[in-house]
Amino acid sequence: MDSEKEYSNYISYISTSKIISLLCVLIFHCCLFFANNPFWPTRAEKTSTVAYYLCEYMDLTIIATFVMASGYLFSEKLKRKKITIPGEIAAKTKQYIGNYLIYGALWLVPTYTLFDFSCFGRESGTSLLDGYYLMVMGVFSDHLWFLWMLFWIAIFWILCHKLLKGWGLPAAALIGMGYALFAQFVLADAPYFKISQIGQYVMVYFAGILLSHFKDAYEKLSGIVLGIIICVSFGLMTAYIIIKPEYFIWNWLIKIVAGLFIISIFRLMSVTKFYKDTGKTRIWKYLKKYSFEIYLFNMPFPYLYFRIIYPFTGSIPAVCIILNILLSFVSILCTVQICVVIKNFIKKVFASGKEKTK
């Protein structure tokens, strides 16, 4: 995303947090088959304790990190230039909903119909036409649900952006809390456009905005202090996973803690030689450039390879998970590269067409 390059180091801890969170979605999905998660439609007969706890930690950290980093970057953008509400809404609509509809129509619905995978919002045997309807309405979105959720949260904070500075921050916090409570209690059962998922991440986005406002103080923290933040955050997440409190406010708070946990890890790493050298490698440059596309094409490869390899490796969960990750990752990269070639070809065709009309 272009804005990251303007106010971050090439491998900044914020952009790195976003990229790693997107890439970890694949590991999360491949582990879920052995985690006995009731929301995951396909589950192995044998549950892996390691996979279960990995999924619990990733469930807390992956989305929260991306949302918090997005709030941070939005706040940094407001510091640099003025925005217009219509222009910013149009940009977010293109970025989130445009990608959702394109990839949903050309990839998600056709592949799930072809292999007849069942997932949340799509039952086995659903026709292609019904699949498109469910996708457009945001009922069947699988991993792309995240785009709808982030869209609604981004739109809210765009509308409130005048408050996101100075003494307006307390008012923004109160309004944001009201919006989150409204989403939690009124919109929680809304079946369409993933409106039901807004509540738990509204204040995570705002936490990213606050982190941006206190960026100078945060970046002056010593390695020891950052280490303490990381250890305490990990302890709180572990306690949450073990106790599993039902009251929603604990879920909100732990998502903020989880986002800060990952961002602090990469902030601590940002001064190391390994971290700086990584940014110069071709592999990292490629992953950074296409991390969003890798996320978009993430599914349904884990479903497909699990069907193939589970009969042979299901008795050893670690082997099945690692093979699934490797096979899915290679397939995703190949798909992304094909998509890049097609996009470049289309751009050349349009460019040549424009030149002929001049």
C-alpha positions as CSV (number, residue, x, y, z in Angstrom):
1,M,0.0,0.0,0.0
2,D,1.5,3.3,-1.1
3,S,1.0,5.3,2.1
4,E,3.3,2.9,4.0
5,K,6.3,3.9,1.9
6,E,5.9,7.6,2.6
7,Y,6.2,7.6,6.4
8,S,7.8,4.3,7.3
9,N,11.2,2.7,6.8
10,Y,11.3,0.2,4.0
11,I,10.8,-2.6,6.5
12,S,9.0,-0.7,9.3
13,Y,7.6,-2.5,12.2
14,I,4.1,-1.4,11.3
15,S,4.1,-2.5,7.7
16,T,5.9,-5.7,8.7
17,S,3.2,-6.4,11.3
18,K,0.5,-6.1,8.6
19,I,2.4,-8.3,6.1
20,I,3.2,-11.0,8.6
21,S,-0.4,-11.1,9.9
22,L,-1.7,-11.6,6.3
23,L,0.8,-14.4,5.6
24,C,0.0,-16.1,8.9
25,V,-3.6,-16.6,7.8
26,L,-2.5,-19.6,5.8
27,I,-0.8,-21.2,8.8
28,F,-3.9,-20.5,10.9
29,H,-6.2,-22.2,8.4
30,C,-4.1,-25.3,8.0
31,C,-3.9,-25.7,11.8
32,L,-7.7,-25.3,12.2
33,F,-8.3,-28.8,10.8
34,F,-6.8,-30.2,14.0
35,A,-8.0,-27.6,16.5
36,N,-11.5,-28.9,17.0
37,N,-12.9,-25.4,16.3
38,P,-16.7,-25.5,16.0
39,F,-16.7,-22.8,13.3
40,W,-14.4,-24.7,11.0
41,P,-16.5,-27.0,8.8
42,T,-13.9,-29.7,8.2
43,R,-12.2,-31.2,11.2
44,A,-9.9,-34.1,11.7
45,E,-10.8,-37.0,14.0
46,K,-7.6,-36.6,15.9
47,T,-7.1,-33.2,17.7
48,S,-3.7,-31.7,18.1
49,T,-3.0,-29.8,21.4
50,V,-0.3,-27.8,19.7
51,A,-2.5,-26.9,16.8
52,Y,-5.3,-25.9,19.2
53,Y,-3.2,-23.5,21.1
54,L,-1.5,-22.1,18.0
55,C,-5.0,-21.4,16.6
56,E,-6.1,-19.7,19.9
57,Y,-3.2,-17.3,19.8
58,M,-3.4,-16.6,16.1
59,D,-7.2,-16.1,16.4
60,L,-6.4,-13.3,18.9
61,T,-3.5,-11.7,17.1
62,I,-3.8,-12.0,13.3
63,I,-6.8,-9.8,12.6
64,A,-6.3,-7.5,15.6
65,T,-2.7,-6.7,14.4
66,F,-3.9,-5.8,10.9
67,V,-6.7,-3.7,12.2
68,M,-4.5,-1.9,14.7
69,A,-1.8,-1.2,12.1
70,S,-4.5,0.1,9.7
71,G,-5.7,2.6,12.4
72,Y,-2.1,3.6,12.9
73,L,-1.5,4.2,9.2
74,F,-4.8,6.1,8.8
75,S,-3.8,8.5,11.7
76,E,-0.4,9.0,10.1
77,K,-2.1,9.9,6.8
78,L,-4.2,12.5,8.6
79,K,-1.0,14.1,10.0
80,R,0.5,14.5,6.5
81,K,-2.4,15.8,4.5
82,K,-6.1,16.8,4.5
83,I,-8.6,14.2,3.3
84,T,-12.0,14.6,1.9
85,I,-14.7,12.3,3.2
86,P,-16.1,11.4,-0.3
87,G,-12.7,10.8,-1.7
88,E,-11.6,8.6,1.2
89,I,-14.8,6.6,1.2
90,A,-14.4,6.0,-2.5
91,A,-10.8,4.8,-2.0
92,K,-11.8,2.4,0.8
93,T,-14.7,1.1,-1.3
94,K,-12.4,0.4,-4.2
95,Q,-9.7,-1.1,-1.9
96,Y,-12.0,-3.4,0.2
97,I,-15.3,-3.9,-1.5
98,G,-14.0,-3.7,-5.0
99,N,-11.4,-6.4,-4.3
100,Y,-14.0,-8.5,-2.4
101,L,-16.4,-8.5,-5.3
102,I,-13.7,-9.1,-8.0
103,Y,-12.0,-12.0,-6.2
104,G,-15.3,-13.3,-4.9
105,A,-16.8,-13.5,-8.3
106,L,-13.7,-14.7,-10.2
107,W,-12.2,-17.0,-7.6
108,L,-14.1,-17.7,-4.4
109,V,-17.5,-18.7,-5.8
110,P,-16.2,-20.7,-8.8
111,T,-13.7,-22.7,-6.8
112,Y,-16.0,-23.5,-4.0
113,T,-18.7,-24.5,-6.4
114,L,-16.3,-26.7,-8.4
115,F,-15.0,-28.6,-5.4
116,D,-18.3,-28.2,-3.4
117,F,-16.6,-27.0,-0.2
118,S,-18.9,-26.1,2.7
119,C,-18.0,-23.2,4.9
120,F,-19.8,-20.6,7.0
121,G,-22.5,-19.1,4.9
122,R,-22.3,-21.8,2.2
123,E,-23.7,-25.3,2.5
124,S,-22.5,-28.3,0.5
125,G,-24.5,-28.5,-2.8
126,T,-25.1,-24.8,-3.2
127,S,-25.5,-23.9,-6.8
128,L,-23.2,-21.4,-8.7
129,L,-26.0,-18.9,-8.9
130,D,-26.9,-19.1,-5.3
131,G,-23.2,-18.9,-4.4
132,Y,-22.9,-15.6,-6.3
133,Y,-26.0,-14.2,-4.5
134,L,-24.7,-15.3,-1.1
135,M,-21.3,-13.8,-1.9
136,V,-22.6,-10.4,-3.0
137,M,-24.8,-10.2,0.1
138,G,-21.7,-10.9,2.3
139,V,-23.2,-14.1,3.7
140,F,-20.7,-16.5,2.0
141,S,-17.3,-14.8,2.1
142,D,-15.1,-17.3,3.9
143,H,-11.7,-15.6,4.7
144,L,-12.8,-12.4,2.8
145,W,-15.2,-11.5,5.6
146,F,-12.4,-9.4,7.0
147,L,-12.6,-6.9,4.1
148,W,-16.3,-6.1,4.9
149,M,-15.5,-5.7,8.6
150,L,-12.5,-3.4,8.0
151,F,-14.6,-1.4,5.4
152,W,-17.3,-0.5,7.9
153,I,-14.8,0.4,10.6
154,A,-12.7,2.5,8.2
155,I,-15.8,4.4,7.0
156,F,-16.8,5.2,10.6
157,W,-13.4,6.7,11.5
158,I,-13.3,8.5,8.2
159,L,-16.6,10.2,9.2
160,C,-15.1,11.1,12.6
161,H,-11.6,12.0,11.4
162,K,-12.0,15.7,12.5
163,L,-12.0,14.5,16.1
164,L,-8.8,12.4,15.7
165,K,-6.4,15.1,17.0
166,G,-5.7,16.9,20.2
167,W,-8.6,17.2,22.6
168,G,-10.9,15.7,20.1
169,L,-9.5,12.2,20.9
170,P,-11.5,11.7,24.2
171,A,-14.7,12.6,22.3
172,A,-13.7,10.2,19.5
173,A,-13.1,7.5,22.0
174,L,-16.6,7.9,23.5
175,I,-18.3,8.0,20.1
176,G,-16.3,5.0,19.0
177,M,-17.3,3.1,22.1
178,G,-20.9,4.0,21.4
179,Y,-20.6,2.7,17.8
180,A,-18.9,-0.5,19.1
181,L,-21.7,-1.1,21.6
182,F,-24.4,-0.4,19.0
183,A,-22.7,-3.0,16.7
184,Q,-22.3,-5.4,19.6
185,F,-25.9,-5.4,20.8
186,V,-28.0,-4.2,17.8
187,L,-26.1,-5.4,14.8
188,A,-24.7,-8.7,16.2
189,D,-27.3,-10.8,14.5
190,A,-27.3,-9.0,11.1
191,P,-26.8,-11.7,8.5
192,Y,-25.5,-9.5,5.6
193,F,-22.2,-7.7,4.7
194,K,-20.5,-9.0,7.9
195,I,-21.9,-6.1,9.9
196,S,-22.1,-8.5,12.8
197,Q,-18.3,-8.5,13.1
198,I,-17.8,-4.8,13.6
199,G,-18.1,-4.5,17.4
200,Q,-15.0,-6.3,18.6
201,Y,-12.6,-4.4,16.3
202,V,-13.8,-0.7,16.4
203,M,-11.7,0.1,19.4
204,V,-8.7,-1.9,18.1
205,Y,-8.6,0.5,15.1
206,F,-8.8,3.4,17.5
207,A,-6.0,1.9,19.6
208,G,-3.9,2.0,16.4
209,I,-4.8,5.7,16.1
210,L,-3.7,6.4,19.7
211,L,-0.4,4.5,19.1
212,S,0.3,6.8,16.2
213,H,-0.4,9.9,18.3
214,F,2.1,8.6,21.0
215,K,4.5,7.3,18.4
216,D,7.5,9.3,19.5
217,A,7.1,8.2,23.1
218,Y,6.5,4.5,22.0
219,E,9.6,4.5,19.8
220,K,11.8,5.8,22.6
221,L,10.9,2.8,24.8
222,S,14.0,0.7,25.6
223,G,14.3,-2.9,24.6
224,I,13.7,-3.9,28.2
225,V,10.4,-2.0,28.4
226,L,9.3,-3.4,25.1
227,G,10.2,-6.9,26.4
228,I,8.1,-6.3,29.5
229,I,5.2,-5.2,27.3
230,I,5.6,-8.4,25.2
231,C,5.8,-10.7,28.1
232,V,2.8,-9.1,30.0
233,S,0.7,-9.2,26.8
234,F,1.5,-12.8,26.2
235,G,0.6,-13.6,29.8
236,L,-2.7,-11.8,29.5
237,M,-3.5,-13.7,26.2
238,T,-2.6,-17.0,27.8
239,A,-4.9,-16.2,30.8
240,Y,-7.7,-15.3,28.4
241,I,-7.3,-18.5,26.4
242,I,-7.4,-20.6,29.6
243,I,-10.2,-18.8,31.4
244,K,-12.2,-17.9,28.3
245,P,-14.3,-15.1,29.9
246,E,-17.7,-14.7,28.3
247,Y,-18.3,-11.0,28.9
248,F,-17.7,-9.2,25.6
249,I,-15.6,-6.4,27.1
250,W,-12.8,-8.8,27.8
251,N,-12.8,-9.8,24.1
252,W,-12.4,-6.2,23.1
253,L,-9.5,-5.6,25.5
254,I,-7.6,-8.7,24.7
255,K,-7.8,-7.9,21.0
256,I,-6.1,-4.6,21.7
257,V,-3.5,-6.4,23.8
258,A,-2.9,-8.9,21.1
259,G,-2.3,-6.2,18.4
260,L,0.1,-4.4,20.7
261,F,1.9,-7.7,21.4
262,I,2.7,-8.4,17.7
263,I,3.5,-4.7,16.9
264,S,5.9,-4.5,19.9
265,I,7.7,-7.7,18.8
266,F,8.5,-6.1,15.4
267,R,9.3,-2.8,17.0
268,L,11.8,-4.7,19.2
269,M,13.2,-6.5,16.2
270,S,13.4,-3.4,14.1
271,V,16.9,-2.4,15.5
272,T,18.4,-5.8,14.7
273,K,20.8,-6.5,11.8
274,F,18.7,-9.5,10.8
275,Y,15.6,-7.4,10.5
276,K,17.3,-4.8,8.4
277,D,19.0,-7.3,6.1
278,T,15.7,-9.2,5.6
279,G,14.2,-6.1,3.9
280,K,16.9,-6.3,1.2
281,T,16.1,-9.8,0.1
282,R,14.1,-10.6,-3.1
283,I,11.8,-12.9,-1.2
284,W,10.8,-10.2,1.3
285,K,10.3,-7.7,-1.5
286,Y,8.0,-10.1,-3.3
287,L,6.0,-11.0,-0.2
288,K,5.7,-7.4,0.7
289,K,4.5,-6.4,-2.8
290,Y,2.0,-9.3,-3.1
291,S,1.0,-10.1,0.5
292,F,-2.5,-8.8,-0.1
293,E,-3.0,-10.9,-3.2
294,I,-1.6,-13.9,-1.3
295,Y,-4.2,-13.4,1.3
296,L,-7.0,-13.0,-1.3
297,F,-6.1,-16.3,-2.9
298,N,-5.5,-18.1,0.4
299,M,-8.6,-20.3,0.2
300,P,-9.7,-22.9,-0.8
301,F,-6.2,-24.5,-1.2
302,P,-6.0,-25.7,2.5
303,Y,-9.4,-27.5,2.0
304,L,-8.3,-29.1,-1.2
305,Y,-5.0,-30.4,0.0
306,F,-6.4,-31.5,3.3
307,R,-8.8,-33.8,1.4
308,I,-5.9,-35.2,-0.5
309,I,-3.2,-35.7,2.2
310,Y,-5.3,-36.4,5.3
311,P,-6.0,-40.1,4.5
312,F,-2.2,-40.7,4.4
313,T,-1.0,-38.2,7.1
314,G,-3.9,-37.7,9.4
315,S,-2.5,-39.9,12.1
316,I,0.5,-37.5,12.4
317,P,-1.0,-34.0,12.6
318,A,2.3,-32.1,12.4
319,V,3.1,-33.8,9.1
320,C,-0.3,-33.1,7.7
321,I,-0.3,-29.5,8.7
322,I,3.3,-28.8,7.4
323,L,2.5,-30.5,4.1
324,N,-0.7,-28.6,3.7
325,I,1.1,-25.3,4.4
326,L,3.8,-26.0,1.9
327,L,1.5,-27.3,-0.9
328,S,-1.0,-24.5,-0.3
329,F,1.7,-21.8,-0.2
330,V,3.3,-22.9,-3.5
331,S,-0.1,-23.1,-5.2
332,I,-1.1,-19.6,-3.9
333,L,2.2,-18.1,-5.2
334,C,1.7,-19.8,-8.6
335,T,-1.9,-18.4,-8.7
336,V,-0.7,-14.9,-7.7
337,Q,1.9,-15.0,-10.4
338,I,-0.6,-16.0,-13.0
339,C,-2.9,-13.2,-11.9
340,V,0.0,-10.7,-12.1
341,V,0.8,-11.9,-15.7
342,I,-2.9,-11.5,-16.7
343,K,-3.1,-8.1,-15.1
344,N,0.0,-6.9,-16.9
345,F,-1.3,-8.2,-20.2
346,I,-4.6,-6.4,-19.8
347,K,-2.8,-3.2,-18.9
348,K,-0.6,-3.4,-22.0
349,V,-3.7,-4.1,-24.2
350,F,-5.5,-1.0,-22.8
351,A,-2.3,1.1,-23.0
352,S,-1.8,0.2,-26.7
353,G,-5.5,0.8,-27.4
354,K,-5.2,4.3,-26.0
355,E,-2.1,5.1,-28.1
356,K,-4.0,4.0,-31.3
357,T,-6.9,6.3,-30.5
358,K,-4.6,9.4,-30.2
